[in-house]
């Protein structure tokens, strides 16, 4: 131990080999954390197309109307040049983030609801139009809140979501 001048504290000096080893370790592992593509972050809400329901938002798994089925997942599809991919999340999470999986370039992004064992029929919901954003390696595209409008009323006259 060595006493530092003008100090009442005693400090132990670190050896040079252990300091170099620590710096090499940090440099190697910091490089592994970088993503190879872009990511997407979004949240969602479900609304009825029109109905007599007093609440203007719907729960994913609690059918307010006996004819309506349950939306179990929300899916994000992306297309970047010739590459495409998908990710999905449990509907009740109300938000999702992909890994850094999107290749760099202009990404076309769409969302859709999924039923328990199948995709929802396109005629039973209205999704936001496709969104185009630039995917950059290591960065996240934030879509914000997306609203899916679901057909949940007059199911005898027209198809309802997840029925």
N, C-alpha and C positions, 0 to 999 in steps of 0.2 A: 504494500500500500504506500501511497505517496501523498504527502500533505501538500495541498495547493497553497501557494502564497496568497496572503491577504484573505484567507478563508479559514473558517473553523471546521470545514467539511473535509472528510477524507474520501478520496475517490480511487477506485481501482482502475487502472488502465487496461483497456482491451487489447489483446494480442492481435497483431496484424493478420495472421492466418485465419483466425476465426472471423474477423471483420470481412475479409475478402470472400470467405465461404458464404457468409450471410448475404452479401451483395450479389454474388453469382446466383444463389438460390432465388432471391427476389426477382432478379432480371429474367431468369428462365421461366418462373411461374407467372409473372406479370404478362408475358407474351402469350401464354396459353389462354388467358381470359378474354382475349379479343374475339369478337364474332366474325364469321366469314360472310355474313349477309345482313340484310335488314330485318327488322322485326315490326310487328303491327300490334297496336294496343287499341281496344275499343270497349265500349259499354253499350248496353241495349235496354230497351223497354218495349213491352208489348201493349198494343192498344186494340180495342175492338173496332171493326170497320164501321159498324153502327149497331146499336142495341139499346135495350131498355135498362141496361145495368146502370146503377148509380155511380159506380166507380169507373173512371175513364181509363184506368190501366188494368191489365190482367196479370194474374199469377201464372207462372209456367205450368205447375203441376196440379193446381187446384181448379178443376173445371167448374166455373160458376154456372154453366149451362149444361144440363145433362147430356145433350147431344154432342158437345164439344169434346174432343180428345185432348190429351196433354202434350204440350211442347216440352221435350226433354232436353234438347241440346240446341245450341246456336252454332252454325257453321260459317266459317270465313273461307272463301275460295280466292286464290290469287293467280294471276297470269303475268309473267314477266318474259317478254319475247316468246321463245318456244318452251320455256319452263313453266310448269304450273304446280300448284300444291293446295293443300287444305289443312285447316285446323278446326277443332270444335271444342266447345266447353259446355258444361252442365248449365242449363238455362237459368237455374236459380242463383248461379254465381253473379249474374248481371254484369260481368266484365270478363275480359280475357286478354292475354298477351301471348303472342307466338314466341318461339325461339328465334334466333337470328338465322332464319331459314330462307328468306327471300333473296334471290340473286340480285345484284345491283342492276338498276335500269328502271324504266317506267313500269310500275305495277298497276294492274287493273284489279280492284278489290270489290267483292260482292259478299253479302251476308244472306243467310236463309235459315228458317227454322227446321228442326228435325223432329219427327215423331218418335215414339218408343222403338219401333222396328222398321221405320221407312222414312224417306224424305217426304216432306209435306208437299201436297199437290200445289203447283204454282197458282192455280185458280183460287186457292183458299187463303192467300196472304198477299200483301203488297210490301215489297222491300224497297229500301232506298235505291236509287239508280246506281250503277257501277261508279266507283270513285277511282280516279287515277292519281297516283302519287309517285314521287321518285324514291326508289329503294336504294339506300346507301349503306354499305357495309359498316356495321357497328352502331347504326342509328335506328331509332324507333319512329315509325309513322304513327301518329296519334289521330285516330278517326273521331274520337269523342263519342257522344251518345248517338246511337243509331236507333231508329224507331221502326218496328215491324207492325204492320196493321193486319190483324187477323179476322177472318170471317168466323163469327161465333153465333150468329143469330139466323133464324129462319132456315134451319138446317134441313127441314123437310123439302124446301123449295130449291136449295142450292147446296153444294158441298161445303162443309165446315172444316176447319183446321184439325188435322190428325184424327179424323173420324173414320 
